[in-house]
Amino acid sequence: MTVDVAVAGNGVLGLSTALELVRRSPKLRVVVVGPANRPGSATVAAGAMLNCFAEVTDSVGHHPASLAKFALARAALDAWPDWLEGLRDGEAGSGPALVAPGTFVVLGARATPTATRSFDAVLAALKEHAEPHHEVAAADIPGLRPVPHERPVRALYLEREGAVDARAVLDALAIAGRRSGITFLDGRADRLLSANGKVTGVRLADGSELSAGAVVVAAGAASQSLLDQLDPGRVPPLLHGTGGAVQTVRHTSPGFDRVIRTPTRSGACGMHLVPLGDGVEYIGATNIVLFDPPPGPRIGVTQFLLRFATDQFDTRLGMSAIQRWHYGSRPVPLDRFPLLGRAGPEGLYLATGTYRDGFHGSPVIAGHLADMILHPGATPRILAPFAPVRAPIETMTVEASIDLFESDAVETATEYGLRLPYFLDSEPVAAQTRDEARHTLERLARPIALQPEILAAVRDASPAHIDHLNTYLEAALPLPG
Ligand SMILES: Cc1cc2nc3c(=O)[nH]c(=O)nc-3n(C[C@H](O)[C@H](O)[C@H](O)COP(=O)(O)OP(=O)(O)OC[C@H]3O[C@@H](n4cnc5c(N)ncnc54)[C@H](O)[C@@H]3O)c2cc1C
């Protein structure tokens, strides 16, 4: 089979990019390859909050790449209403809609210092950009009934930030894609085909081959196996941000009608509850970054998630029935910034590495990538900082990353229930994690600053993964002379 563009991966980024290509160029032959049941897909597991300002942390202004990511999220916030309208099925007269048209961000009485700084940063960003919001009293949040010692001390309502049903959006993208002439193949891309330094197609796991003028790798965290074919040292390695969530249905109370969430912490997205309608609620999400994902979410962190949702949001959640579990791998580059655009050899593009907010960013990313593929040579300014072929983007010094790892560990231990007598402070925990961080960084061929959850993944990585990582670092960061 010969096509103009082959997209390897059928998550939100693969489908959206394919759709934007045929919308711009209706005669283009586009094929999307991906397993129909989407194992490991982040999109299928996502709470699909369309959050931009609610995701802000106090480090957003510290580095141009962080600011660029925020700019992309703001563009996506503006884009979603039209994007959903464009996914309406003209024949059936229906389409995916916002399941919750607003978001409460709550700061609990026992919030960590990092969460408190994030909350302040959210409020400052809302004011700076004149984004519609208001501060609310906890008593005015419908459905909120935490245990007394977890009552929010501050809360914000963000008018334009809500959520959609990720599974419904995927279905709508597939319907719109089929109507627009996209071909869908149920299978896996096994290898990139290339000739004379140019990528010429993909080989599928069943041995068949697709010739293509351009190939887009959008296989989420699984993209790494295809990227391993490139010269080492070009693209930051991808890790799995394993995430679990639980979908429940109410029995005794109507539940929430808006997204409710906590602010973002360094190593974790905020805890959130997304109402999906008819008393169905999505409670998410855990995040453990690993090189090798286990087959399901860990019990320990899931227990923590459920306890905190009932304690901080609504004790009556304890009476809800579990409908299903969600589990998937967020695609997490070593430096946590997305991998978007040309990936080295001519004809190869990446649409991955979006970590925690790729669902929200997908309409904007897809549109710009489609432009890039149709007009090779020009890189849209908004995507330029995320060009995949790069040395790791470091937003702090190595020493600062050790400090952050330490404070993050102490805060997490405290959240999990660590309580020390008045005559001891947390220094023993801090000292141990500082040592861990230093020993972990000694495993690396180059000293680089890593975010806490990535550092933890490197600490736990097998020697084979460390070798792979070091091959990248040695090539990406050659020693002077
Ligand atoms: C629990 C959880 C909650 C989240 N919540 C949010 C949120 O609220 N808001 C937000 O914006 N983002 C959220 N995210 C992040 C978001 O889901 C991701 O950033 C985004 O969905 C990534 O989309 P993707 O298409 O790149 O990857 P994926 O959805 O992982 O899609 C990749 C697809 O490629 C397929 N595939 C794998 N290997 C191959 C191969 N060799 N060939 C072909 N296909 C292959 C996979 O089966 C999969 O279907 C969340 C993620 C998780 C896990």
Ligand as a Chemical Component Dictionary entry (heavy atoms), coordinates in Angstrom:
data_LIG
# 
_chem_comp.id                   LIG 
_chem_comp.type                 NON-POLYMER 
_chem_comp.pdbx_formal_charge   0 
_chem_comp.three_letter_code    LIG 
# 
loop_
_chem_comp_atom.comp_id 
_chem_comp_atom.atom_id 
_chem_comp_atom.alt_atom_id 
_chem_comp_atom.type_symbol 
_chem_comp_atom.charge 
_chem_comp_atom.model_Cartn_x 
_chem_comp_atom.model_Cartn_y 
_chem_comp_atom.model_Cartn_z 
_chem_comp_atom.pdbx_ordinal 
LIG C1  C1  C 0 -4.461 8.654  33.906 1  
LIG C2  C2  C 0 -4.186 9.775  32.936 2  
LIG C3  C3  C 0 -4.876 10.980 33.055 3  
LIG C4  C4  C 0 -4.630 12.025 32.153 4  
LIG N1  N1  N 0 -5.367 13.165 32.255 5  
LIG C5  C5  C 0 -5.196 14.158 31.336 6  
LIG C6  C6  C 0 -6.013 15.323 31.375 7  
LIG O1  O1  O 0 -6.876 15.462 32.235 8  
LIG N2  N2  N 0 -5.815 16.284 30.422 9  
LIG C7  C7  C 0 -4.854 16.158 29.451 10 
LIG O2  O2  O 0 -4.717 17.053 28.622 11 
LIG N3  N3  N 0 -4.069 15.061 29.403 12 
LIG C8  C8  C 0 -4.216 14.066 30.317 13 
LIG N4  N4  N 0 -3.419 12.961 30.281 14 
LIG C9  C9  C 0 -2.318 12.931 29.310 15 
LIG C10 C10 C 0 -2.838 12.610 27.928 16 
LIG O3  O3  O 0 -3.641 11.471 28.021 17 
LIG C11 C11 C 0 -1.684 12.378 26.957 18 
LIG O4  O4  O 0 -0.806 13.493 26.969 19 
LIG C12 C12 C 0 -2.215 12.179 25.527 20 
LIG O5  O5  O 0 -3.421 11.473 25.527 21 
LIG C13 C13 C 0 -1.201 11.427 24.702 22 
LIG O6  O6  O 0 -1.809 11.052 23.491 23 
LIG P1  P1  P 0 -1.021 10.214 22.410 24 
LIG O7  O7  O 0 -1.897 10.085 21.236 25 
LIG O8  O8  O 0 0.334  10.797 22.214 26 
LIG O9  O9  O 0 -0.716 8.808  23.104 27 
LIG P2  P2  P 0 -1.644 7.545  23.378 28 
LIG O10 O10 O 0 -2.995 7.921  23.787 29 
LIG O11 O11 O 0 -0.872 6.673  24.309 30 
LIG O12 O12 O 0 -1.784 6.855  21.971 31 
LIG C14 C14 C 0 -0.796 6.052  21.378 32 
LIG C15 C15 C 0 -1.507 4.959  20.612 33 
LIG O13 O13 O 0 -0.555 4.274  19.813 34 
LIG C16 C16 C 0 -0.783 2.876  19.934 35 
LIG N5  N5  N 0 0.483  2.194  19.648 36 
LIG C17 C17 C 0 1.423  1.754  20.513 37 
LIG N6  N6  N 0 2.445  1.195  19.848 38 
LIG C18 C18 C 0 2.149  1.294  18.533 39 
LIG C19 C19 C 0 2.838  0.907  17.350 40 
LIG N7  N7  N 0 4.025  0.301  17.394 41 
LIG N8  N8  N 0 2.244  1.165  16.163 42 
LIG C20 C20 C 0 1.033  1.796  16.106 43 
LIG N9  N9  N 0 0.349  2.178  17.201 44 
LIG C21 C21 C 0 0.910  1.936  18.395 45 
LIG C22 C22 C 0 -1.274 2.681  21.355 46 
LIG O14 O14 O 0 -1.985 1.482  21.500 47 
LIG C23 C23 C 0 -2.153 3.918  21.518 48 
LIG O15 O15 O 0 -3.461 3.654  21.088 49 
LIG C24 C24 C 0 -3.647 11.884 31.148 50 
LIG C25 C25 C 0 -2.966 10.673 31.025 51 
LIG C26 C26 C 0 -3.238 9.619  31.902 52 
LIG C27 C27 C 0 -2.506 8.314  31.732 53 
# 
loop_
_chem_comp_bond.comp_id 
_chem_comp_bond.atom_id_1 
_chem_comp_bond.atom_id_2 
_chem_comp_bond.value_order 
_chem_comp_bond.pdbx_ordinal 
LIG C1  C2  SING 1  
LIG C2  C3  SING 2  
LIG C2  C26 DOUB 3  
LIG C3  C4  DOUB 4  
LIG C4  N1  SING 5  
LIG C4  C24 SING 6  
LIG N1  C5  DOUB 7  
LIG C5  C6  SING 8  
LIG C5  C8  SING 9  
LIG C6  O1  DOUB 10 
LIG C6  N2  SING 11 
LIG N2  C7  SING 12 
LIG C7  O2  DOUB 13 
LIG C7  N3  SING 14 
LIG N3  C8  DOUB 15 
LIG C8  N4  SING 16 
LIG N4  C9  SING 17 
LIG N4  C24 SING 18 
LIG C9  C10 SING 19 
LIG C10 O3  SING 20 
LIG C10 C11 SING 21 
LIG C11 O4  SING 22 
LIG C11 C12 SING 23 
LIG C12 O5  SING 24 
LIG C12 C13 SING 25 
LIG C13 O6  SING 26 
LIG O6  P1  SING 27 
LIG P1  O7  DOUB 28 
LIG P1  O8  SING 29 
LIG P1  O9  SING 30 
LIG O9  P2  SING 31 
LIG P2  O10 DOUB 32 
LIG P2  O11 SING 33 
LIG P2  O12 SING 34 
LIG O12 C14 SING 35 
LIG C14 C15 SING 36 
LIG C15 O13 SING 37 
LIG C15 C23 SING 38 
LIG O13 C16 SING 39 
LIG C16 N5  SING 40 
LIG C16 C22 SING 41 
LIG N5  C17 SING 42 
LIG N5  C21 SING 43 
LIG C17 N6  DOUB 44 
LIG N6  C18 SING 45 
LIG C18 C19 SING 46 
LIG C18 C21 DOUB 47 
LIG C19 N7  SING 48 
LIG C19 N8  DOUB 49 
LIG N8  C20 SING 50 
LIG C20 N9  DOUB 51 
LIG N9  C21 SING 52 
LIG C22 O14 SING 53 
LIG C22 C23 SING 54 
LIG C23 O15 SING 55 
LIG C24 C25 DOUB 56 
LIG C25 C26 SING 57 
LIG C26 C27 SING 58 
# 
